C-alpha cells in the first residue's frame, strides 16, 4: 500500500517536484556564484597587470635616472673592464635567482591547479622554462646548483604527469 502511495505521490508531482525545484534553484545559485567569482578573478587579474605595469614604469624611471648619473660619472672616470664584467656577473646572478623563484612559483601553481583547466600546462611550460633557464645559468656561469630551480623543474614535470593522468581518467578528485 505504501509503495503505491509513494508512486502516486511521485506521479502527481508531490515532494519530488519541490525537490527538483530546489535542485534547479540551487544550480542557478551556483551558476550565478561561479559567474561572480570569475568576474572577481578577472578584476584581480586586470589589477595585477596594472600593478606590474606601474612597477615596471618605476623601475625604468629609476634606471633612466641611474643611466644619466652614470653617464656623467663615465665622462669623469672611465671604469675598468673588470668592474663592468663584475657588474654584468652580478646582474646575471640576480636574473638567475629571479628565474628560479618565478619557475618554482609557476610550477607549484601548475601542480596545485592541474584539474582546473586544459590550459594549465601553459603554466607548466612557463615554470619549466624559467627553472631550466636558472639551472642552466647556474651551471654555466657559476658552476653552482640552484635548488629552487631544480625543484621548479621537478614540479613542472610532475604537473604534466598530474594533468595527463587527470585528463585520461587515471584518477579523480574527491571534490
Buried (B, 14 or more C-beta within 10 A) or exposed (E): EEEEEEEEEEEEEEEEEEEEEEEEEEEEEEEEEEEEEEEEEEEEEEEEEEEEEEEEEEEEEEEEEEEEEEEEEEEEEEEEEEEEEEEEEEEBBEBBBEBBBBBBBBBBBBBBBBBEEEEBBEBBBBBBBBBBBBBBBBEEEEEEEBEBBBBBBBBBBBBBEBBEEBEEEEEEEEE
